Amino acid sequence: MIGLGGGSLLKYCYRHLPDAKVVAIEIDPAVIALRDTFHIPPDDERLEVVCADGAEYVKNQEARPEVILVDGFLAHGMPSELSSADFYAACHARLADDGVLVANFLDSDSDIPSYMEAVRSVFGDAFSIFMSEDSCNYTLFAWKNARALPSLDELLTRARILETTHPLNLRSAARRLKQGKRLASDHAFWQKLAD
């Protein structure tokens, strides 16, 4: 996980994914200093918070995570170090064979079309982007293998099963993931956003 912020994503993963090891990379020591204020659990065998540059960390580690979450922002949007083709290539190389990259983009960031081109240059068409349900952000999913997304029916079936243990509207997320595959290819929409 790149970007700690208030720790919401970290705390969710730590609580609801008991078999997962979560490593959060945060570049700003002042953010990490607020760890207790935001009730972020202490490091243990399942959780580690590291003060480092996320882009450099991805390039220089040998771990093969199943998921890389990118949630690092500046006031205007995504820092260039976390949105370049080189960064996405490093993520692709680092991910496990069936790994997934998830990135959060501010909807007001006019550079989203260039981020998507950078993602496309590395992941091909194996990505989807959609508006998040409860915020004004876009969420991007890019998967390492080039397989197509499962059918909507299969995604909904998986979502129903996961909803028994996760307090999220995953069926809505499944629909948005499928629709986002089409949105990712809508060049006119993204050009309009950039203008």
Stockholm file with secondary structure:
# STOCKHOLM 1.0

chainA/1-195         MIGLGGGSLLKYCYRHLPDAKVVAIEIDPAVIALRDTFHIPPDDERLEVVCADGAEYVKNQEARPEVILVDGFLAHGMPSELSSADFYAACHARLADDGVLVANFLDSDSDIPSYMEAVRSVFGDAFSIFMSEDSCNYTLFAWKNARALPSLDELLTRARILETTHPLNLRSAARRLKQGKRLASDHAFWQKLAD
#=GR chainA/1-195 SS CBCCTTSHHHHHHHHHCTTCCEEEEESCHHHHHTTTTTTCCCCBTTEEEEESCHHHHHHHCCCCCSEEEECCCBTTBCCGGGSSHHHHHHHHHHSCTTCEEEEEEETTCTTHHHHHHHHHHHHTTCEEEEECTTSSEEEEEEESSCCCCCCHHHHHHHHHHHTTTSCSCHHHHHHHHHHHHHHHTCHHHHHHHHC
#=GC SS_cons         CBCCTTSHHHHHHHHHCTTCCEEEEESCHHHHHTTTTTTCCCCBTTEEEEESCHHHHHHHCCCCCSEEEECCCBTTBCCGGGSSHHHHHHHHHHSCTTCEEEEEEETTCTTHHHHHHHHHHHHTTCEEEEECTTSSEEEEEEESSCCCCCCHHHHHHHHHHHTTTSCSCHHHHHHHHHHHHHHHTCHHHHHHHHC
//
